[in-house]
C-alpha cells in the first residue's frame, strides 16, 4: 500500500541535451540540417532552422520543408516538384548519418553541468533527460558525456515515444523510467520552446536556459567575446522569449539549477503546483 506524503518535494530534474547539457549554442542540429538541405540543392538559413529547434528531427525537417520560402525554393530546384513527405524522410536519413558525427564532436559538457548534476545526486534527486535526437545519434553523445563524468539515470529519445515534443510523452516516459511521480515533483530544463512545452504539457515545473542554447545560438567563444552590454541585451531578449513561452524560471545556464530546486521546494511546501498546459495531439 502506498503512502502519500503531505510535504511535496522535487524528486527529479529532466534535462534536454543539446544547448542545455552539451553543445554550447546548440549548433550540432543546425549545422547538420543545413548541410543536408544544401546537399539536396536547397540551402536554408540558420534562422530558418532555429525556428523549429526542439522538435523531433523528422518533424523539424517536415516543418522546414513546408515553410513558404523553403517550399518555393525546393520546387524551383526540383523541376517544380513540391516538397513531399518522402523528401523529408530521405533528408532525415541523411541528417542522421551526418549528425552522428557532428553531435559527438559538439558533445563537450557545458560549464556547470557536471557540478549541478553532482549537487542533485547529493540530494537524492534523480536525473532524467529527453531529446529531439534519435537513439542512434544519442548513443554517441551519451558516450562522450560519460567520458566527461556525466551520466543520466534515464535518456528518452525522439524515437522512444509515439509522439515527440511538444507532446508530454517523453517526460512521462522518463518519469516511469525514473520511478517518480507526480509531475509536480519534476523540473524540466530546456533551451527551446517545444522542450518547455513538453514539460508544461506534462504538468512539470519548467526552466528555460537562455545563454547556452538555441535562443542565443552562439558558440561559447563567440558569447564570451561579446561586449558586456550586447551580451546582456541578447541574454535578456532570449530570456523574454522563454518567459513568454511560459517558463516558470529562466536561467543563464544549468549551473543555476540547484538554486531553482530550493525555490521549487518552497513553493511545493506552500501548496503551489505548476500550471498544466492543455496539449492537443496532432491528428494521426
N, C-alpha and C positions, 0 to 999 in steps of 0.2 A: 504494500500500500504506500503510495507516495505521500510525502509530507510537504505541504505548501508553506513556504517561509513568508512571513508578513513583510520582512525587510528585503526589498529587491536590491540587487547589485549587478554590476557588469560582469558577465560570465565569459564573453568572447569579444574579440575585435576581429573583424573580417576586412582584410586589405585588398585593394586592387594591386596589380603588379606594375606594369609599365607606367612611369611617371609618378608612381606612389612609393613603391619599394625599390625599384630598379629603373635604369634608363632615364636619367635626369633629362627632362624636356620631352619625354615620350616620343622619341624620334624613330625608333625601330619600325613601328607600324606605318608611319608616314612615309619614310624612305622606301619601304618595301612596296606599298601601294603605288607610290609614284613610279617606281621602276617598272612594275608590270603593266600599268596603263601606258607608259611611254613605249615599252616594247611592243604593245598592241597598236601603236600608231596614234594614240590619243593622250597626249601629255595632260596632266592635271596639276593644278597649283596647290601649294601647301595649305592655303586657307580652305580650299575646297575639300581636301582630305580631312582636315581638322574638324570640320563641321559635323562629321559623323563619328568622331572618335568616341570610344567606349562601347560601341555596338559590337556584337559578334562580327567577325571579319567578313563573312559571306554577306550578311545583311548590310554591312558597311559598304561593300563593293556594289551591291544592288542599288543602294540609296544614291551612291555617287554616280552610277551609270544612268540613273533615272532623272538626275538634275538637268535642268533645261540646257545649260551651257555644254555640259559633257555629252548629253544625248545628241545634241546637234553636231558637235564635233565628231562624235563616234560615227554617226550616219554619213557625214561628209567624207570621212576616211575609209568607210566600208561600203562604197558603191550604193549609198542610200539605205542600206540595211539598218534598221533600228537596233539599239542595244537590247538584247534579249536575255532571258534567264540563263540560257546555255552559255552566253558570253560571261556572265557573272560567275558561273560555276568554273569555267575554264580559267578565268582570271584568278579565282580563289585558289585553284590548284597551283597555279604559277606562284601566287603570293606565298603559299605555304612553303614551297621549295626555297624561295628567296629568304623568307622571314626566319626560317630555322637558323640560318647563318647569321643574319643581321641581329636578331633578338639576342643570340648568345654573345655577340660582340658588344652589344649595348647592355649587358647584364650586370654591370657594376652596381652594387648597392648604393642607394642614395644616403648621404651622410646623415647619421642619426637613426637610421632604420634598425641597425643591429642593437644599439643601446636601448631603443624604445621596446623592441621585442623582448630583450632580456628583462627589462623592468616589468613587462606584462607577465612573463614567466614567473618572476619572483613573487607575484601576487596571485598565482594560480589562475590567470586569465588565459583561456585558450586562444590560439592564433589560427584563424582561417583566412583563405584567400579565394577570390573569384577573378576571372579574367575573360577578356574577349578573344584571347588566343585559343587555338585548338590544342588538344592534348599532345600531339606530336611535336608542336613548337615548344610547348611549356616544359616538356621533359628536359630539353636543353637548358632552358632558363633556370629551372629548379636545380639542376646540377651545378650551374655556375654560381647560383646563390648559396648553395650548400657549401661549396668550396670556400666561400667567404664567411661562413659561420651562421648563415640564416637557414632555418627550416620551419616550414609551416606545419601545423597539425592536420590541415586539410587544404587541398587545392582543387577547386572546381573550375573546369574549363568550359568554353562555349559549347563544345560538342558533348558535354556530360549531361546536358539538360535539354528537354524538348524545345524550349524557347529561351533564348539568351536575353541579355539586357535590352530594354529596361524592365523586363519581366522579373519578378522576385524569386524565380525558381532556383537560381544558383545560390542565393543566400539561404533559402530553405534547405537546399541540398547540403550546404556547408554546415548548417545548424544540426542536421541529422548526423553527419559525419563526426561532428564535434560533441554531440550528445548534449546540446544546450537548448534551453527554451526558458521563457517565451522570447519573442523577437525584441521586446522592450529591454531585455538584458544584453542585447547585442549592439555593437557600434560598427557601422560600415564606413570605411575610409576610401575615398576615391578622388581622382583628379578630373573626372569627366562628368558631364550632366547625366548621361544614361546610367553611369555607375552609381551616382547618387540616387537616381530614380529607382534603381534596383533595390537599394536599401530602404527607401521610403515606402515602396510598394510592399515590402516585407513587414513593415512596422518596426524597423530598427531605427536607432539614432544615426544621423548621418554627419560625416565630417568631410568637407571639401578641402583639397590640397591645392593651394593657389600658385606656389612659386616653382615647384619642381616638375610640373606636369603639362598637360595639354593646353590649359588656359594661358600659360606663359609661353610654352613651346620653344624655350631656348636651352642650349647646352649649358652645363654648369659653368663653363669658362665664359660664355657669352653673357650669362646672367651676372656673374661676378664682375665683369668688365663694364657693366652699365654705370653711368653716373648715378650717384645716390638718389637724386630727385627723380630721374627717369625710372629707376628700379622701383621706387616707392609708388609712383603713378601707375606703372604697369601692374604691380602686385595688387594695388587697391582695385584696379579695374577688373582683374582676374577674380579677386575675392568677391566683388559685387556680383559678377555673373554667377558664381557658385551660390551666393546667398539668395539671389533672385530665383535660382532653381530650387530653393527650398532647403538648402543645407542647414542643419541645426547649429553647426560650428564651421568656421573656416580657419585653417592653419597654414602657415607657410610651408611646412614640411612635416613628415611623420614624426620628427623629433619631439613634437609637442603633444603627441597622443597621450602619454601618461597623465599629464595635467587635465586633459579632456575627460579621462576616465574618472578622475576625482570629482569633477564638476557634475558629470552624469550621475555618479553615485549619490551625490547630494540631492539632485533633482528626483531621482527614484525614491530616495528615503522620504522626500516630501510628498510623495504620491503622484508625481508628474510622470506622464508617459509620452513617447514621441508621437507625432502626428502620423496617421496611416494614410498614405496616398492611394486613392482608388485607381487601380490599374485595369484597363480593358485589354484583354489579349487580342492580338491580330487575328483576323479570320484565317482559317486553315485553307 
